Amino acid sequence: VELLVPGDLPAPGDALLLERLHHEVSLRSLPEAKALLEAAGTVRRLWVQPPPGHPFETVAERTGAQTGPMRAAAAREPELEPLVSAALAAREELLAGGTESFLLHGNFRQSKVLSGERAPWLAVGPEPLVGERAYDLARLVRDRVEDLIASPGGPVTARRRIKRLAESLEVDQARLRGWTLFRAVESGTRTLTAGRRQDGELTLEFAGWL
């Protein structure tokens, strides 16, 4: 670590702040209920209004670029068509009715929240974009999907997560469910296309519960 004297400090906006994190300790190390609670508190602190003239893509732009590969996956594997169609319809409805505009993490999940020193938990690995908060929570809903699929109560647990997150963060429950469906189907079809069939099928099974 090099300490800079005042005359050598970079211009405003050119500095990168580094801080110590414990990379081996993420929220996935906690029991599920506690992890969800801590995740909600962490992501709440991240959401801010985007600055005027911001350079970030929007939820509409990012998800729009994902629709083509989703349709292509359904064309290759027709059994995916009902889920893909449902996800695309949900996206259209959500974008038509969305009014929120927050700067989002973009890839928020338990493994992206690490133990820190400045605060107990700090988020890493953002893929920033601008849009509604329900989009940012959607990936969190399906965390530990392998455990959900293995549990006979998986569908009930998934719906309970949606309800708890929506209530604790004052997000519309139906919109959170819709974005969770879209993001799960997008992730599942992308994973299948990449040749990771087991992971993709798990994610799509989860999507089918929604």
Backbone bond lengths (Angstrom), bond angles and torsions (degrees), N, CA, C in turn:
res aa  C-N    CA-C-N  psi(-1)  N-CA   C-N-CA  omega(-1)  CA-C   N-CA-C  phi
1 V - - - 1.454 - - 1.515 108.69 -
2 E 1.336 116.80 129.57 1.462 121.81 178.48 1.519 109.22 -107.13
3 L 1.318 117.31 127.50 1.456 121.98 177.22 1.521 109.22 -90.74
4 L 1.325 116.80 130.67 1.455 121.82 -177.82 1.523 110.20 -97.84
5 V 1.316 115.90 139.27 1.456 120.50 173.24 1.520 107.67 -80.28
6 P 1.348 117.97 158.65 1.465 119.97 -174.73 1.520 114.34 -51.75
7 G 1.316 118.66 -38.00 1.458 120.40 -178.16 1.516 113.73 -68.85
8 D 1.328 117.14 -19.05 1.463 120.95 -178.23 1.516 112.88 -98.95
9 L 1.324 117.74 3.17 1.458 119.95 -177.21 1.521 110.56 -66.86
10 P 1.339 117.08 142.92 1.464 119.80 178.35 1.519 111.43 -68.55
11 A 1.312 115.28 162.78 1.464 120.52 178.15 1.517 109.84 -66.49
12 P 1.333 117.44 154.33 1.473 119.81 177.36 1.526 111.07 -54.22
13 G 1.311 115.27 134.25 1.458 120.14 -178.76 1.511 113.80 91.62
14 D 1.351 117.67 -11.51 1.460 120.79 -178.62 1.520 112.89 -102.52
15 A 1.322 118.00 0.79 1.464 121.06 -176.48 1.524 110.38 -96.52
16 L 1.308 115.72 147.02 1.459 122.41 176.03 1.521 107.80 -118.54
17 L 1.319 116.01 121.03 1.460 121.11 -179.57 1.523 109.73 -86.24
18 L 1.319 116.07 126.07 1.455 121.87 175.99 1.521 108.79 -111.79
19 E 1.307 116.22 141.76 1.456 119.59 176.00 1.517 110.05 -143.56
20 R 1.326 114.71 158.31 1.451 120.60 -174.67 1.532 110.69 -80.64
21 L 1.336 115.24 131.22 1.458 122.46 175.18 1.518 108.98 -128.21
22 H 1.309 115.55 158.69 1.462 120.81 176.43 1.525 107.31 -101.15
23 H 1.341 115.35 92.45 1.463 120.74 -170.17 1.520 112.49 -64.32
24 E 1.317 116.80 -21.13 1.460 119.53 -177.57 1.529 112.62 -83.87
25 V 1.329 117.28 -5.47 1.469 120.80 -177.65 1.531 108.91 -121.25
26 S 1.315 116.37 102.86 1.459 121.47 176.06 1.527 109.25 -112.89
27 L 1.312 116.31 177.19 1.465 119.84 177.93 1.519 112.42 -62.88
28 R 1.312 117.53 -18.96 1.466 119.95 178.07 1.522 111.62 -66.90
29 S 1.338 116.71 -14.42 1.468 119.56 178.40 1.528 111.70 -79.83
30 L 1.324 117.57 -10.48 1.464 121.71 -178.40 1.525 110.89 -94.22
31 P 1.326 117.35 158.75 1.466 119.54 170.09 1.523 109.97 -57.18
32 E 1.319 115.87 151.74 1.462 121.25 -170.88 1.528 112.82 -55.36
33 A 1.317 117.85 -47.88 1.466 120.47 -176.82 1.528 111.36 -63.92
34 K 1.333 117.22 -42.34 1.458 121.38 179.09 1.524 110.56 -66.83
35 A 1.322 116.97 -40.60 1.461 120.77 179.47 1.522 110.96 -61.38
36 L 1.324 116.68 -41.63 1.461 120.39 179.99 1.529 110.89 -64.50
37 L 1.319 116.40 -39.77 1.461 121.10 178.89 1.526 111.07 -63.68
38 E 1.335 116.59 -46.66 1.463 120.63 -179.73 1.527 110.77 -66.83
39 A 1.326 116.56 -37.91 1.464 119.96 178.67 1.521 110.74 -61.89
40 A 1.319 116.52 -42.76 1.462 120.26 179.89 1.524 111.04 -61.57
41 G 1.324 116.65 -43.16 1.453 119.56 178.86 1.513 113.01 -65.67
42 T 1.334 116.45 -35.06 1.463 120.61 -179.61 1.518 111.53 -70.80
43 V 1.321 117.15 -47.79 1.466 119.32 -175.86 1.521 110.95 -69.10
44 R 1.319 117.19 -30.21 1.469 119.76 177.86 1.533 110.75 -58.07
45 R 1.328 116.72 -38.58 1.464 120.68 -178.20 1.527 112.57 -73.29
46 L 1.314 117.20 -18.32 1.464 120.35 -177.23 1.523 112.91 -80.62
47 W 1.304 116.80 -32.12 1.466 120.39 -171.44 1.527 111.99 -72.32
48 V 1.312 115.91 121.88 1.465 122.17 176.97 1.526 108.30 -137.00
49 Q 1.313 115.61 165.11 1.458 119.86 174.42 1.532 108.94 -70.63
50 P 1.323 118.41 137.34 1.466 119.55 178.52 1.524 110.52 -69.42
51 P 1.328 117.66 148.04 1.465 119.72 179.25 1.526 111.01 -70.25
52 P 1.321 117.98 155.84 1.468 120.42 176.76 1.531 110.86 -58.41
53 G 1.310 116.36 138.59 1.460 120.57 179.18 1.514 113.90 66.21
54 H 1.327 117.30 28.53 1.466 121.01 -176.33 1.535 111.00 -61.29
55 P 1.357 116.61 153.80 1.466 120.01 -178.60 1.524 114.26 -93.33
56 F 1.314 118.26 5.08 1.460 120.99 -170.41 1.526 111.56 -83.44
57 E 1.339 115.36 146.30 1.456 119.02 173.85 1.523 109.23 -71.79
58 T 1.317 115.26 162.62 1.455 120.57 -179.43 1.522 110.32 -99.70
59 V 1.326 115.24 165.93 1.460 119.96 174.78 1.523 110.16 -58.13
60 A 1.323 117.19 -40.63 1.467 120.25 179.11 1.523 111.20 -60.59
61 E 1.325 116.97 -41.78 1.466 120.49 -178.94 1.526 111.29 -68.81
62 R 1.326 116.48 -46.30 1.468 118.67 -177.64 1.521 111.14 -64.79
63 T 1.310 116.45 -46.74 1.464 118.59 -178.04 1.524 111.27 -71.58
64 G 1.329 117.03 -29.19 1.458 119.44 176.32 1.516 111.81 -61.99
65 A 1.322 116.86 -38.81 1.460 120.53 178.15 1.526 112.11 -68.53
66 Q 1.323 116.95 -18.76 1.468 120.84 -178.10 1.522 112.94 -88.52
67 T 1.326 117.56 -15.68 1.463 119.18 -174.33 1.521 112.60 -68.96
68 G 1.336 117.39 -36.09 1.463 120.01 179.74 1.521 112.54 -60.55
69 P 1.335 118.91 -52.91 1.463 119.73 176.47 1.525 113.61 -59.58
70 M 1.323 118.01 -32.83 1.467 120.09 177.44 1.530 110.50 -65.41
71 R 1.332 116.70 -44.88 1.467 119.99 178.13 1.526 110.74 -63.76
72 A 1.326 116.44 -38.25 1.464 119.85 179.57 1.525 110.86 -64.68
73 A 1.329 117.16 -38.95 1.467 120.47 178.06 1.518 110.54 -63.60
74 A 1.334 116.91 -40.07 1.462 120.41 178.63 1.521 111.33 -67.61
75 A 1.328 117.30 -32.99 1.465 120.47 177.88 1.523 110.96 -68.14
76 R 1.324 116.57 -35.89 1.472 120.17 178.63 1.521 111.40 -74.06
77 E 1.330 116.33 -36.18 1.465 121.13 -177.29 1.529 108.14 -127.82
78 P 1.329 117.69 90.18 1.475 121.15 -172.60 1.523 114.28 -56.82
79 E 1.328 118.25 -23.94 1.465 119.11 179.65 1.535 111.79 -66.55
80 L 1.332 116.72 -15.65 1.462 120.23 177.77 1.526 112.43 -82.91
81 E 1.324 116.93 -13.53 1.464 120.86 -170.83 1.530 113.72 -56.79
82 P 1.350 120.12 -44.42 1.474 118.39 179.86 1.530 113.60 -60.05
83 L 1.327 116.45 -42.80 1.465 119.05 179.42 1.522 111.14 -67.21
84 V 1.327 116.53 -43.60 1.463 119.97 -179.68 1.524 110.43 -62.97
85 S 1.313 116.80 -43.82 1.469 119.91 178.96 1.523 111.14 -61.57
86 A 1.330 116.83 -41.74 1.466 120.22 178.79 1.524 111.00 -63.72
87 A 1.331 116.70 -41.33 1.463 120.57 -179.80 1.526 111.19 -66.11
88 L 1.327 117.14 -42.68 1.460 120.44 -179.96 1.526 111.22 -66.88
89 A 1.323 116.47 -38.54 1.465 119.65 177.25 1.524 110.86 -65.26
90 A 1.335 116.22 -39.94 1.466 119.93 177.63 1.524 110.58 -61.49
91 R 1.329 116.65 -43.10 1.471 120.25 178.81 1.522 111.09 -59.23
92 E 1.317 117.21 -47.45 1.463 120.25 -178.82 1.529 110.98 -59.48
93 E 1.308 116.15 -43.45 1.463 120.19 -179.73 1.523 111.39 -66.15
94 L 1.328 116.42 -41.57 1.461 120.46 -178.98 1.522 111.34 -65.22
95 L 1.330 116.93 -43.40 1.460 119.71 -179.23 1.524 111.34 -68.03
96 A 1.321 116.69 -33.66 1.463 119.95 179.76 1.522 111.73 -67.35
97 G 1.331 116.64 -29.24 1.461 119.84 -176.46 1.508 114.79 -107.63
98 G 1.327 118.56 4.76 1.459 121.15 -175.52 1.517 112.69 -83.92
99 T 1.318 116.61 137.88 1.468 121.29 178.85 1.527 112.54 -128.29
100 E 1.321 118.34 -14.71 1.469 120.84 -177.48 1.524 111.29 -72.67
101 S 1.325 115.17 150.45 1.457 120.64 175.35 1.521 108.72 -144.59
102 F 1.340 115.21 94.68 1.460 122.15 177.78 1.527 109.06 -120.59
103 L 1.328 115.84 153.72 1.457 120.33 169.53 1.519 107.19 -79.52
104 L 1.338 116.23 120.17 1.458 122.44 -172.25 1.521 111.32 -107.23
105 H 1.327 115.88 158.20 1.460 121.69 174.08 1.525 110.22 -65.40
106 G 1.319 116.80 -47.21 1.457 122.00 175.56 1.507 115.88 96.32
107 N 1.326 117.44 -24.77 1.469 120.36 179.60 1.527 109.60 -143.90
108 F 1.323 115.95 41.40 1.459 120.72 -172.14 1.525 111.09 -77.11
109 R 1.326 115.42 127.87 1.468 123.21 176.41 1.520 107.71 -160.29
110 Q 1.329 116.27 174.26 1.463 119.66 -174.39 1.525 112.70 -61.02
111 S 1.317 117.73 -39.40 1.464 120.07 -177.03 1.525 112.55 -71.01
112 K 1.328 117.85 -11.39 1.461 121.89 177.62 1.527 112.14 -94.62
113 V 1.317 117.21 8.21 1.467 121.35 178.33 1.521 107.74 -119.01
114 L 1.335 116.16 112.79 1.460 122.18 -174.06 1.523 111.27 -112.10
115 S 1.319 114.31 155.28 1.457 120.71 176.15 1.526 109.46 -66.83
116 G 1.338 115.68 133.41 1.456 119.97 -178.04 1.511 112.17 -126.05
117 E 1.333 115.33 -175.93 1.455 121.87 177.83 1.522 111.32 -108.79
118 R 1.323 117.56 -38.61 1.465 120.50 176.77 1.520 111.27 -66.90
119 A 1.323 115.67 -34.26 1.460 122.73 177.33 1.519 106.85 -144.32
120 P 1.325 117.87 157.17 1.469 119.04 -178.40 1.519 113.04 -58.07
121 W 1.338 117.43 -38.24 1.464 121.59 -177.46 1.521 109.32 -137.47
122 L 1.337 115.27 133.18 1.457 121.22 -179.85 1.522 109.45 -131.96
123 A 1.319 116.23 140.22 1.463 121.44 -178.84 1.526 110.33 -85.75
124 V 1.323 115.92 143.69 1.463 122.47 178.28 1.530 108.53 -129.39
125 G 1.337 115.26 172.66 1.457 121.21 172.29 1.506 116.45 62.21
126 P 1.338 118.93 44.15 1.466 118.38 -179.46 1.523 112.07 -70.88
127 E 1.314 114.71 152.06 1.464 122.95 170.12 1.529 105.53 -126.78
128 P 1.335 117.21 72.42 1.463 121.53 -163.40 1.527 114.17 -61.69
129 L 1.320 114.14 143.09 1.456 123.24 173.56 1.513 107.79 -156.36
130 V 1.310 115.96 171.71 1.462 121.03 -175.25 1.519 109.53 -116.51
131 G 1.331 115.53 132.24 1.453 119.73 179.32 1.511 110.95 171.17
132 E 1.321 115.84 -155.65 1.462 119.72 -175.98 1.527 111.88 -88.00
133 R 1.316 115.05 152.33 1.461 121.56 -174.26 1.527 112.46 -64.88
134 A 1.332 117.51 -30.79 1.464 119.78 -179.64 1.519 111.46 -58.85
135 Y 1.330 117.20 -34.03 1.463 120.08 177.24 1.527 110.27 -61.42
136 D 1.320 116.80 -41.74 1.461 120.99 -176.39 1.523 111.96 -67.69
137 L 1.328 116.75 -29.52 1.466 120.64 -178.61 1.523 112.78 -82.03
138 A 1.328 117.09 -17.20 1.466 120.17 -169.58 1.524 112.82 -62.12
139 R 1.326 117.17 -37.48 1.474 118.82 179.34 1.520 110.89 -68.94
140 L 1.323 116.47 -33.30 1.464 121.04 -179.81 1.523 111.43 -64.35
141 V 1.320 117.45 -33.28 1.467 121.05 -177.60 1.523 111.38 -59.43
142 R 1.326 117.25 -36.28 1.465 118.67 -175.82 1.532 113.44 -98.11
143 D 1.327 117.22 16.61 1.466 119.34 175.32 1.528 110.85 -57.49
144 R 1.326 115.39 147.09 1.470 123.14 -178.97 1.530 110.13 57.05
145 V 1.333 115.43 43.14 1.464 120.03 -174.99 1.517 111.70 -61.22
146 E 1.325 117.07 -31.22 1.463 119.17 -179.91 1.528 111.01 -64.17
147 D 1.335 116.61 -35.62 1.466 120.01 176.54 1.526 111.16 -70.84
148 L 1.326 116.07 -38.26 1.460 119.62 177.97 1.523 111.27 -61.90
149 I 1.327 116.37 -45.44 1.465 120.56 -178.09 1.523 110.49 -64.62
150 A 1.336 116.95 -37.08 1.463 120.88 -177.67 1.523 112.52 -74.37
151 S 1.327 116.91 -15.94 1.463 120.31 -176.84 1.522 110.98 -92.41
152 P 1.340 117.69 135.84 1.474 119.12 176.09 1.522 112.51 -63.76
153 G 1.305 117.01 -21.50 1.462 120.88 178.35 1.511 113.56 -97.75
154 G 1.330 117.35 18.49 1.456 121.18 -176.51 1.517 114.83 -54.86
155 P 1.338 118.80 -50.33 1.472 119.26 -179.88 1.526 113.04 -59.03
156 V 1.322 116.45 -39.70 1.468 119.87 179.05 1.526 110.22 -66.13
157 T 1.335 116.56 -41.61 1.462 120.45 179.19 1.517 111.20 -62.76
158 A 1.326 116.99 -41.11 1.462 120.57 179.13 1.523 110.99 -61.89
159 R 1.319 117.02 -45.25 1.467 119.98 179.38 1.531 111.03 -65.54
160 R 1.341 115.71 -35.25 1.465 119.40 178.37 1.531 110.64 -66.19
161 R 1.324 116.68 -39.25 1.467 119.70 177.47 1.526 110.65 -60.39
162 I 1.319 115.93 -46.08 1.461 119.71 179.84 1.521 110.11 -58.18
163 K 1.308 116.26 -45.57 1.469 120.60 -178.45 1.524 111.12 -63.67
164 R 1.335 117.14 -45.83 1.461 120.45 -177.32 1.522 111.52 -65.88
165 L 1.326 116.85 -45.13 1.458 119.78 -179.80 1.524 110.82 -64.59
166 A 1.319 116.18 -43.28 1.463 119.41 -179.42 1.526 110.95 -62.05
167 E 1.311 116.72 -43.30 1.463 119.83 -178.43 1.527 111.69 -70.68
168 S 1.328 117.53 -42.46 1.465 119.72 -175.37 1.523 112.03 -71.06
169 L 1.337 117.21 -28.07 1.464 120.39 -177.48 1.524 112.75 -110.62
170 E 1.327 115.95 9.47 1.467 121.79 176.52 1.525 111.61 54.42
171 V 1.325 114.15 51.70 1.461 122.81 177.39 1.526 107.69 -115.41
172 D 1.320 116.97 144.14 1.458 120.26 179.43 1.528 110.48 -63.76
173 Q 1.319 115.99 126.78 1.464 121.13 -174.17 1.528 112.08 -64.45
174 A 1.319 117.35 -41.03 1.460 120.23 -179.48 1.523 111.16 -66.31
175 R 1.319 117.51 -37.10 1.464 120.44 178.87 1.524 110.71 -70.03
176 L 1.316 117.34 -37.47 1.460 119.54 175.88 1.522 110.52 -64.12
177 R 1.316 117.75 -42.31 1.462 120.44 177.66 1.533 110.83 -62.29
178 G 1.331 116.87 -40.83 1.457 120.26 -179.97 1.516 113.05 -64.12
179 W 1.323 117.20 -45.32 1.462 119.41 178.61 1.524 111.48 -69.70
180 T 1.321 117.15 -32.02 1.466 119.50 175.88 1.518 110.14 -63.98
181 L 1.326 116.96 -41.64 1.462 120.77 176.20 1.522 110.64 -60.83
182 F 1.326 117.04 -51.23 1.465 119.30 -177.72 1.520 111.56 -59.30
183 R 1.328 116.93 -48.64 1.461 119.40 -175.21 1.523 111.86 -68.70
184 A 1.324 117.74 -32.24 1.465 119.72 177.31 1.524 110.75 -68.85
185 V 1.330 117.42 -43.35 1.465 120.04 179.35 1.528 110.26 -66.74
186 E 1.324 116.97 -41.52 1.465 119.61 177.81 1.515 110.90 -60.56
187 S 1.334 116.80 -46.33 1.460 120.63 -179.78 1.524 111.24 -65.26
188 G 1.337 116.40 -42.58 1.456 119.85 -178.58 1.511 112.71 -63.83
189 T 1.339 117.47 -44.92 1.463 119.74 179.82 1.528 110.96 -68.05
190 R 1.319 117.43 -37.78 1.466 120.22 177.91 1.523 110.87 -64.38
191 T 1.317 116.41 -39.90 1.460 120.56 -179.87 1.524 111.12 -68.05
192 L 1.322 117.01 -39.65 1.467 119.97 175.02 1.518 110.66 -60.62
193 T 1.321 116.86 -44.44 1.464 121.42 -179.57 1.518 111.13 -61.36
194 A 1.324 116.43 -32.66 1.467 120.83 179.29 1.525 112.50 -78.74
195 G 1.337 117.55 -2.41 1.456 121.01 177.38 1.510 115.13 91.05
196 R 1.323 117.82 6.03 1.470 121.08 179.54 1.523 108.13 -98.33
197 R 1.318 115.29 74.72 1.456 120.85 -169.86 1.525 112.79 -64.45
198 Q 1.309 117.85 -42.46 1.462 119.02 -176.97 1.528 111.05 -61.41
199 D 1.329 116.41 -46.51 1.463 119.62 179.37 1.527 110.83 -63.91
200 G 1.323 115.86 -42.63 1.455 119.26 -179.73 1.513 112.67 -63.77
201 E 1.316 116.71 -41.70 1.465 120.05 -179.57 1.524 111.60 -67.00
202 L 1.335 117.41 -36.21 1.467 119.93 176.08 1.531 110.74 -61.57
203 T 1.328 115.67 -45.87 1.460 119.54 -178.25 1.522 111.36 -65.19
204 L 1.325 117.09 -39.14 1.462 120.28 179.88 1.528 111.56 -71.76
205 E 1.322 117.03 -32.10 1.462 118.75 174.35 1.529 109.80 -63.50
206 F 1.320 115.98 -42.38 1.464 120.04 175.34 1.527 110.41 -58.93
207 A 1.322 116.84 -45.52 1.467 120.76 -179.53 1.523 111.18 -58.90
208 G 1.320 116.52 -36.01 1.453 120.34 179.79 1.518 113.32 -62.69
209 W 1.319 117.75 -24.27 1.467 120.57 177.96 1.526 111.79 -69.31
210 L 1.336 116.34 -21.59 1.466 120.69 -172.01 1.515 112.43 -89.44
